[in-house]
Amino acid sequence: MFFTASLWNDLMMLIGEVTVILIVGMLIGAVLVMIVAGLSIQNGQFYFPRLMKSGMVLLEGVIKGMCKFFGFDDTDLVQFSIKLQNMMNTKRFAETPVEKRVIYLPQCLRSAECPAHLTPEGLVCRRCGRCDIGREIDAYEAMGYRVFIAPGSTLIKRMMKKYRPKAIIGIGCLMEIKEGLELCDRAGVIGMGVVTLKDGCVETVLNWDELHEIAAIGITAPGSR
């Protein structure tokens, strides 16, 4: 009986020590990730990209908790993770034929007076000229892209199943892009993200030049502008 209780106490002590070591290790790892991310943002250069991506995925909850505890906004870290993902996917994206790529535009980019109607494959632009979407769709389709105006994530998933693209460019607000890139990772699809300049549900704003810069990666065809 005494031996059993002693053994149990030793086991509990070991579990406690291992738990403390793991917690301390996670905190140290999170601090290191935040420091390297801060240096990368400050210097405009990604340091240890593969390790950083793994660290941010594994320690995401801890990093966010630390940001909240110290009163920091974790928005910069999310933006950093998106840029990091784009950078790491650039080579494979460039090697993907344009006919195997798709672009998902969010419906919130359209005018509040948009006359487009909804179909099973998203909104169909009427080229009314009230926003830039019609002109931009024409340019990207000329490059060889399949372009969708998506009213939500359900359509995106459905079109992924139907057309099975190898690479996707997604446009949306910060958290939508983060979640979309995670979805691409799980689905084994190359994901590239472009964050809108203005959040909201109506008449959001996009840097179209940034989208074109990504879309043109690996393309030298005459259709690219």
Contacts in CASP RR format, 6 or more apart in sequence:
PFRMAT RR
TARGET T0000
AUTHOR 0000-0000-0000
METHOD contacts of the structure
MODEL  1
MFFTASLWNDLMMLIGEVTVILIVGMLIGAVLVMIVAGLSIQNGQFYFPR
LMKSGMVLLEGVIKGMCKFFGFDDTDLVQFSIKLQNMMNTKRFAETPVEK
RVIYLPQCLRSAECPAHLTPEGLVCRRCGRCDIGREIDAYEAMGYRVFIA
PGSTLIKRMMKKYRPKAIIGIGCLMEIKEGLELCDRAGVIGMGVVTLKDG
CVETVLNWDELHEIAAIGITAPGSR
26 59 0 8 1.000
26 62 0 8 1.000
27 62 0 8 1.000
27 66 0 8 1.000
29 55 0 8 1.000
29 59 0 8 1.000
30 59 0 8 1.000
30 62 0 8 1.000
30 63 0 8 1.000
30 66 0 8 1.000
31 66 0 8 1.000
33 52 0 8 1.000
33 55 0 8 1.000
33 56 0 8 1.000
33 59 0 8 1.000
33 63 0 8 1.000
34 63 0 8 1.000
34 66 0 8 1.000
34 67 0 8 1.000
34 77 0 8 1.000
36 47 0 8 1.000
36 48 0 8 1.000
36 52 0 8 1.000
37 52 0 8 1.000
37 56 0 8 1.000
37 76 0 8 1.000
37 77 0 8 1.000
37 80 0 8 1.000
38 76 0 8 1.000
38 80 0 8 1.000
39 47 0 8 1.000
40 46 0 8 1.000
40 47 0 8 1.000
40 52 0 8 1.000
40 80 0 8 1.000
40 84 0 8 1.000
41 76 0 8 1.000
41 80 0 8 1.000
46 52 0 8 1.000
46 83 0 8 1.000
46 84 0 8 1.000
46 87 0 8 1.000
49 84 0 8 1.000
49 87 0 8 1.000
49 88 0 8 1.000
50 88 0 8 1.000
52 84 0 8 1.000
53 81 0 8 1.000
53 84 0 8 1.000
53 85 0 8 1.000
53 88 0 8 1.000
56 63 0 8 1.000
56 77 0 8 1.000
56 81 0 8 1.000
56 84 0 8 1.000
63 74 0 8 1.000
63 77 0 8 1.000
64 74 0 8 1.000
66 72 0 8 1.000
67 73 0 8 1.000
67 74 0 8 1.000
67 77 0 8 1.000
68 74 0 8 1.000
75 174 0 8 1.000
78 174 0 8 1.000
78 175 0 8 1.000
78 178 0 8 1.000
79 174 0 8 1.000
79 195 0 8 1.000
81 178 0 8 1.000
82 174 0 8 1.000
82 177 0 8 1.000
82 178 0 8 1.000
82 181 0 8 1.000
82 193 0 8 1.000
82 195 0 8 1.000
85 181 0 8 1.000
85 191 0 8 1.000
85 192 0 8 1.000
85 193 0 8 1.000
86 191 0 8 1.000
86 192 0 8 1.000
86 193 0 8 1.000
86 214 0 8 1.000
89 190 0 8 1.000
89 191 0 8 1.000
89 192 0 8 1.000
90 192 0 8 1.000
90 217 0 8 1.000
92 167 0 8 1.000
92 190 0 8 1.000
93 101 0 8 1.000
93 167 0 8 1.000
93 190 0 8 1.000
93 191 0 8 1.000
93 192 0 8 1.000
93 214 0 8 1.000
93 217 0 8 1.000
93 218 0 8 1.000
94 217 0 8 1.000
94 218 0 8 1.000
95 218 0 8 1.000
96 166 0 8 1.000
96 167 0 8 1.000
96 190 0 8 1.000
97 166 0 8 1.000
98 143 0 8 1.000
98 144 0 8 1.000
98 145 0 8 1.000
98 219 0 8 1.000
98 221 0 8 1.000
99 144 0 8 1.000
99 146 0 8 1.000
100 165 0 8 1.000
100 166 0 8 1.000
100 167 0 8 1.000
101 144 0 8 1.000
101 145 0 8 1.000
101 146 0 8 1.000
101 165 0 8 1.000
101 166 0 8 1.000
101 167 0 8 1.000
101 168 0 8 1.000
101 169 0 8 1.000
102 145 0 8 1.000
102 146 0 8 1.000
102 147 0 8 1.000
102 148 0 8 1.000
102 159 0 8 1.000
102 163 0 8 1.000
102 165 0 8 1.000
102 167 0 8 1.000
102 168 0 8 1.000
102 169 0 8 1.000
103 140 0 8 1.000
103 145 0 8 1.000
103 146 0 8 1.000
103 147 0 8 1.000
103 148 0 8 1.000
103 168 0 8 1.000
103 169 0 8 1.000
103 170 0 8 1.000
103 171 0 8 1.000
103 211 0 8 1.000
103 215 0 8 1.000
104 148 0 8 1.000
104 150 0 8 1.000
104 156 0 8 1.000
104 159 0 8 1.000
104 168 0 8 1.000
104 169 0 8 1.000
104 170 0 8 1.000
104 171 0 8 1.000
105 133 0 8 1.000
105 136 0 8 1.000
105 137 0 8 1.000
105 147 0 8 1.000
105 148 0 8 1.000
105 149 0 8 1.000
105 150 0 8 1.000
105 171 0 8 1.000
106 149 0 8 1.000
106 150 0 8 1.000
106 152 0 8 1.000
106 171 0 8 1.000
106 172 0 8 1.000
106 176 0 8 1.000
106 196 0 8 1.000
106 204 0 8 1.000
107 123 0 8 1.000
107 149 0 8 1.000
107 150 0 8 1.000
107 151 0 8 1.000
107 152 0 8 1.000
108 172 0 8 1.000
108 196 0 8 1.000
108 200 0 8 1.000
108 201 0 8 1.000
108 202 0 8 1.000
108 203 0 8 1.000
108 204 0 8 1.000
109 131 0 8 1.000
109 132 0 8 1.000
109 133 0 8 1.000
109 149 0 8 1.000
109 171 0 8 1.000
109 196 0 8 1.000
109 203 0 8 1.000
109 204 0 8 1.000
109 205 0 8 1.000
109 206 0 8 1.000
110 116 0 8 1.000
110 123 0 8 1.000
110 125 0 8 1.000
110 130 0 8 1.000
110 131 0 8 1.000
110 133 0 8 1.000
110 149 0 8 1.000
110 203 0 8 1.000
111 128 0 8 1.000
111 130 0 8 1.000
111 131 0 8 1.000
111 203 0 8 1.000
112 202 0 8 1.000
112 203 0 8 1.000
113 130 0 8 1.000
114 123 0 8 1.000
114 126 0 8 1.000
114 128 0 8 1.000
114 130 0 8 1.000
114 131 0 8 1.000
115 126 0 8 1.000
115 128 0 8 1.000
116 123 0 8 1.000
116 124 0 8 1.000
116 125 0 8 1.000
116 126 0 8 1.000
116 149 0 8 1.000
117 123 0 8 1.000
117 124 0 8 1.000
118 124 0 8 1.000
118 151 0 8 1.000
121 148 0 8 1.000
121 155 0 8 1.000
121 159 0 8 1.000
122 148 0 8 1.000
122 149 0 8 1.000
122 150 0 8 1.000
122 151 0 8 1.000
122 155 0 8 1.000
123 149 0 8 1.000
123 150 0 8 1.000
123 151 0 8 1.000
124 149 0 8 1.000
125 133 0 8 1.000
125 134 0 8 1.000
125 137 0 8 1.000
125 149 0 8 1.000
127 134 0 8 1.000
127 138 0 8 1.000
129 135 0 8 1.000
131 203 0 8 1.000
132 208 0 8 1.000
133 149 0 8 1.000
136 208 0 8 1.000
136 211 0 8 1.000
137 147 0 8 1.000
137 149 0 8 1.000
139 212 0 8 1.000
139 223 0 8 1.000
139 225 0 8 1.000
140 147 0 8 1.000
140 215 0 8 1.000
141 147 0 8 1.000
142 223 0 8 1.000
143 215 0 8 1.000
143 216 0 8 1.000
143 219 0 8 1.000
143 221 0 8 1.000
143 223 0 8 1.000
143 224 0 8 1.000
144 221 0 8 1.000
144 223 0 8 1.000
145 215 0 8 1.000
146 163 0 8 1.000
146 165 0 8 1.000
148 155 0 8 1.000
148 156 0 8 1.000
148 159 0 8 1.000
150 156 0 8 1.000
150 159 0 8 1.000
153 176 0 8 1.000
153 179 0 8 1.000
153 180 0 8 1.000
153 183 0 8 1.000
157 183 0 8 1.000
160 168 0 8 1.000
160 187 0 8 1.000
160 189 0 8 1.000
165 189 0 8 1.000
166 189 0 8 1.000
166 190 0 8 1.000
167 189 0 8 1.000
167 190 0 8 1.000
167 191 0 8 1.000
167 192 0 8 1.000
168 184 0 8 1.000
168 189 0 8 1.000
168 190 0 8 1.000
168 191 0 8 1.000
168 192 0 8 1.000
169 191 0 8 1.000
169 192 0 8 1.000
169 193 0 8 1.000
169 194 0 8 1.000
169 211 0 8 1.000
169 214 0 8 1.000
169 215 0 8 1.000
170 177 0 8 1.000
170 180 0 8 1.000
170 191 0 8 1.000
170 192 0 8 1.000
170 193 0 8 1.000
170 194 0 8 1.000
171 177 0 8 1.000
171 193 0 8 1.000
171 194 0 8 1.000
171 195 0 8 1.000
171 196 0 8 1.000
171 206 0 8 1.000
171 211 0 8 1.000
172 193 0 8 1.000
172 194 0 8 1.000
172 195 0 8 1.000
172 196 0 8 1.000
172 204 0 8 1.000
173 195 0 8 1.000
173 196 0 8 1.000
173 199 0 8 1.000
173 200 0 8 1.000
173 204 0 8 1.000
174 195 0 8 1.000
174 199 0 8 1.000
177 193 0 8 1.000
177 194 0 8 1.000
177 195 0 8 1.000
180 191 0 8 1.000
181 191 0 8 1.000
181 193 0 8 1.000
184 190 0 8 1.000
184 191 0 8 1.000
185 191 0 8 1.000
192 214 0 8 1.000
193 214 0 8 1.000
194 206 0 8 1.000
194 207 0 8 1.000
194 210 0 8 1.000
194 211 0 8 1.000
194 214 0 8 1.000
196 204 0 8 1.000
196 205 0 8 1.000
196 206 0 8 1.000
197 204 0 8 1.000
197 205 0 8 1.000
197 206 0 8 1.000
197 207 0 8 1.000
198 204 0 8 1.000
198 205 0 8 1.000
212 225 0 8 1.000
215 224 0 8 1.000
216 224 0 8 1.000
END
